Structure formats: C-alpha cells, structure tokens
Amino acid sequence: MFSYDTRCLMSRKTLRKVLAYDLGGTKIHVGVVNSDGQVLEAIRAPVAVAQGKKAVFEQLARLGNHFLEKHPEIRRVGVASAGPLDPKRGVLLDPTNLAKSADPKEAWGQVPLAKDLGKMLNRRVELENDAAASILAEHWLGKARGYENAMILTLGTGLGTGIIANGELVRSGRCLHPEAGHIIIRAGDRSALCGCGNYGCAEAYLSGRNFARRNAPKLGRPELTGKEITALARKRDRQALAAFDEYAEMMAAAVYSYTVIYCPEIIVFTGSFAAASPFFLPKVRKLLEPMMKRRREGIDLLPTLTVSSLRNKAGLLGGAFVALNDRNL
C-alpha cells in the first residue's frame, strides 16, 4: 500500500511549517504553509521551461532557498508537479507539459526530482502529482471535505485528474498516478494533438491551453489565450460562445467516463481555466443528467459539479499536505 496517513497531520497540536511547490507547465507557485493550511508567504512566477530542464531546477532551488533562508526551521518540502511521475520514487517520467513542445528531442526523460532538488535545498523532498495533491487539499480544506468519494479536474496547461475513493487516494498499478486526462474521447482527430503525442485525448480539448490553441484560429486571432476568449464570451461574442458550447460537450463526455469509472460524489474544478466555468459548467450539468439516467437507480451516481473554493491555491496547499503527512510505503 502506498498512501497518506491523514491522521498523522490531523492529530498534531503544534503548528509546523513546510515549503510547498506547485509546478505546472506554465507557472510555478512556491510558499511557506503551516499545518493549519495557512499560506504564510508565497511567490508565483512563470516556469523557465523555454530555457530547459537545468534552468527549471535552478529556478526551483532559487525560489525555495529564498524561503528557507527566512525559515531555517523548515525540514520538509512537498512538490505537487505536472506528470506523468512516479511518486514512490520521486521521479518525473518524461512530463508532457514541461517541455517546449511535443517533439521527442525536447523531452525531459526520467528526472529524479525529489533526490536532485533535495540536494539543492538540503531538505527531504516529497513528490506528488499535482492533481492528486490538489484533491488531497480539497479533501483537507476545500469543497471535497467530508466526502468519501471525490474527484478533481485541474484545468490549466494540461488536464489533471485526482481521485479519492472510499476515503483513499486512488493509485494505478505500480503505485503510479492515473493519468485520466489522456483517455481518448475522439480517436484520430488530427485537429487535437495532445502534449503526450497522441490525438483526441481529453486534455487536447479541455485544458485551457488547448482550448485556446483549437479555437483562437477560428476567431481569426491565433494569438488569443483562453482568458482572452473567455473575455470575448463575456461580451457575448457568438464564436466564443460557440467554442464554449463545444467545450461543454467534450467535458460532459469526459465527466461521464470519469463518473462511471470512479463514482465520485463530487467533482471539483480548479486551475486557471476554471475561471471560465460560467460558460461551460451549466451546460455540462444539463448534458450529464440524461447521460446518467440509467446510473441513478439504487445508488444515484450523478455527481455534484462545483468550482474549487481554494481557487489558485489548491496545488500549493496540496504540496504542503504531502510534506506534512507521513506516507505509508
């Protein structure tokens, strides 16, 4: 068994501080968090992915040491990172969104992040998938608190999925994280290239970056970001609203698949693109109800769909949770 002993954290009476990282494909969030879940101070910055792997590690060390110099009593560090990764060994496994492109020549390969960053910080480092860390944070402090079965969808550079079932974080075989953002929902769709190199993955449609990549050219402005398309939707731009209608259809298909596989009572949306939820979430709910009709007898499997109350801190708090908790290996 490879999981977290949440009782260890909850039973401590004295506050402890840890250094936490939320490492995504676009941004990095680093800060000091205590065992009450209070972010004492933090820095957010663009990730230096364009400069390569070495530059990213130097950035991680520089930001971390900035806080450790001020808080030398901190002994443990938690990193919530984009995957794929092996949390048991603390190794990144050629992370799809931490390279400049899908070109294999620019891939990172296997990277022992916990070991290497631990040496640079002179601290023990625990590595966890960012979506797994986020659902742990939601279960600790957010919308998933009190639920035995919950799921999170992180909408940003990629589409991350984290699941708690029967009160336990869900692992795949070999103690790996379930990369459910890479289920294929439209096989062979050449308009939807995913960072993993395949076509038609859920992430290729539903991440904020890929939403913009697919729809900005249709709006005649290929440089538009997801945030800018959302601003157009607020102005009732017809093409932007149509883009969100398609997005909602794709999201409903993905949520249906996740629901029949994991049976969550609640699904929490987080990440930067979750801010666009008013333009897709109501339609997702509407589309999901008839899809789930035969799944509501006896045990009603229709999940509650909601947006994180932790907002842009879920990943950072998840990194802190990982550092604060003892893991059962």
N, C-alpha and C positions, 0 to 999 in steps of 0.2 A: 504494500500500500504506500502511496506517495501523495500526501495531502497536508493540510494545515490543521494544527490543533488550536482552534479558536478559543478554547477555554483558557489557554495559557495567557492570551492577551487580556481577556475579559476579567480574569481573576486578580490581576496585578493592581495594587493600590497606589503605588508610587508611579508618577509620570516618568516616562522615558522619552528620549529624543532619538530620532533616526534621520539619516539622509535618504531622501527618496528621489528617484528619477522616473519621468515618463518620457520615453524615447520613441518618437514616431518617425514617419518617413519625411515629414516636413518641419516639425517643431520639436523642441525639447523643453521640458519643464522640470526644474530641479529645485528642491527646497528642503527645509527642516520641518519635520512634523512630529508632534508628540503623541503619546498613546491614548489621548482623548480624541485624536483626529483633528487637532488644530494645526493649521499650516502657519508656522511662526514667521517664516520669511521664505520667499521663493523668487526664482528668475525664470523667465520664459524667453527663448531665443530660437531663430531658425537653425535647423541642423545643417552642419557643414558637409552635406552629402556630396556636393559637387566637387569638393576637394579630395574626396576619397576616404577610405576606411581609417587611415592613420590620423587624418585631421579630425574625424569624428571622435576618436578615442582621446585625442589631445583636448578636444573641447569638453568631453565628459569629465576628464581629470581636472581641467582648469576650473570649471564651474563647481565641481564637488569640493575641491580643495579650498575654494573661496569660503565655503560654509564651514568646513572642518577647522579652518584656522580660527574662526569665531566661536566654534562649538567643539573644542577638542575632546570633550567627554563622550561624543558620539562614537560608538564602536561598530554599529551595523548599518549596512546600506542595502536598499532594495531598489531594483531596476525593473520597471514594467516596460517591456520593449515590443516593438513590432516583430513578428515572427516570419517564418517558422523558427522555432527554437526548441532546445531540449532543456527544460527547467531543472531536471535532476542533475545534469552535468554542468549546467550554467553555460551552455554553448548555443550561439546563434547558428542556424542551419541555412546559410545562403539566403538571408532575409530579402524577400521580394521587393519591399518598398524602401530599402536602404541603399539601393544602387541607383545610378543616374538614369538607367533605362533597363529594358528587358533583355538587352544584349548580354549573352553569356560571358563575353570578355570583360564586362564591367561588374560581374557578380562578386560578392564578398566571399563565398565559400563558407567553410566552417570557422567560426571565430569563438574562442574561449573567453567570452566577455567577462564572466564572473571572476575568473582567475586573473586575467590581464588587468582589468580595472581595479581589482582588489590590491594588486601590487602597486598600482599608481596612487591609490588612496591610502594604502597601508591599513585597510579595513576588510572585514568579512563582507562579501557582496553576494546577495541572493538575486537570481534572475528569474523572472516570470513573464509569460506572455501578457501583453498589455490589456487585452480584453479579459483574460482570466483575472488579472489584478483588478480591473475595473468592476467586475461582477462581485468580487470579494469586498471591494469598497462599498458598493451599493448595498450589499448584504449587511455590512458593518454599520453604515451611517446613512444610507440613502433609501431610495424607493423600494428596494428589494428586502428591506429589513422586515423580519417576521415571516418571510416566505421560505418554505422548504424547497420550492422549485421555481427557479428564476433564470432568466437569460438576459444578456446584454448584447446590443449591436452597436459597435463603435463606428461611426461614420466620419471618416476623415480622408487621409491619403489612401487608406485601404478600407476594407470592411472586416472588422474583428468580431469574433463571437466568443462569448464566455458563458458557461452554463453551471448552475448549481442544481443538482437533482438529489432529492431525498436528503437535503442538508449538506451534501458534499460537493466539492468542486469536481466537475467531470473531467476525467483524463481519457485519452485514447490509449490504444495499445502502446507498449514500451514506455509508458508514462509521458507520452507526448501530448501536446495540446491539440484538440480537434479544430482543424483549420476549415471550419464550415463556411467561411466566406468564399471558398473555392469549389463549392458544389456548382455543377454546370447546369444553368437553367435554360440556355439556348445553345445547344451544341452546334459548333461550326459557324457561329455568327462572326463573320470576318470584320464586322464593324465594332466588335467588342473584345479587343485584345487586353488580356489581364497581365499584370506585372509578373505572374508566375509563368507566362509564356503560352498559356492556353487561351482559347477563345470561348466566350459565353459564360464565364464564371459569374456568380452573383456579384463579386467585387467589381467586375468590369462594368457593371451597370450602376451599382448602389453606393460606391464610395463617392465622396464629394469631388475628388479629383477626376474620376472617370465620368461622373455626371457632366462636369464641365467639358471634358475632352470630347464627349459624344455630342453635346448639344450646342456648344458655342459656335461651331461652323454653321449649324442650321440657322442660327440667329445672325449670321453674317459677320461675326466678330470672333475669330478663333482664339483671341487672347482672353476672353471672358473667363472669370473664375466662377465657382459655384456660388460664392457670396454675391457676386455681381448679377448672376442670373436670378438669384432669389430677390434681389432688389428690383429687377425688372418685373418679376411676378407680383411684387407688392404694388407696382404701378399698373397692374392688370394687363401687362403685355401678353398678347394671345399666344405667341410662340413659346414664351417662357412658361406660361400656364400649361400649354400642351406638353412641354417637356416634363413637367411635374406629374401630369396625368400618366404618362408612360412610366415614369419612375415609380409611381404608386402601384401600378400593375405589376411591375417587376418585384417590388418589395412585398406585395401581397403573396406572390408565388413563393418567394423565399421564406417568408414568415410561416406560410402553410407547411412547407417542408420541415422547417425547424420545429414547429409545433407537434407534428405527428412523430417526429424522431425523439425529441427531448421532453415533451409535455410540460412546458413551463406554465406556471400560474400567471406570471407577469413577464413581459418583455420590456426592457428599459432601453431607450435610445439615447446615445451620448455621442460625444465628438463634435467637432466644429460644425459639421453639416447638419447635425440635429437641430440647429437653429432654424433650419428651413422646414421643420416638421409641420407648421400650419398649412403648408402647401401640398403635403402628401399624406400625413397621418390620418386625417378624417376619411380620405378615400380608401386607404389601406383597411381601416376598420370596416368600412362598408363592403368592400370586396371580400374580406375574410369571412364574414358571417355566413354567406351561402356556401362557401368552400368548406366550412367546418360543420355544416348541418348534420352530417352523419356521425360526427365526432363529439356530439353533445349529449348523447344518450347514456344514462347511467352515471358517467363521470363527464362533466362538462369541460372539454379541453380548450374552449375558446379563451385565449389569454387576454389579460388586461394589457393594453399597449400604452406606454407612458414615456415621458421625456425625463431624463435624469434631473434630480434636484441638486446634484453635486456639480452640474454643469461642466466646466472645463477642468475641474479638479479631480475627477474620478480616477484618472490614470495615476496622478501623483499620490493620491491617498491609497490607491491600490499598491503602489510601490512601497509606501510606508507600512501597510498591513503585512506585506511579505517580509519586510525587515523585522517587524515587531514580533511576528509569530514564529514558533518553532515548527519545523516541518517533520513529519513522520516519513522516513525513507524506507 
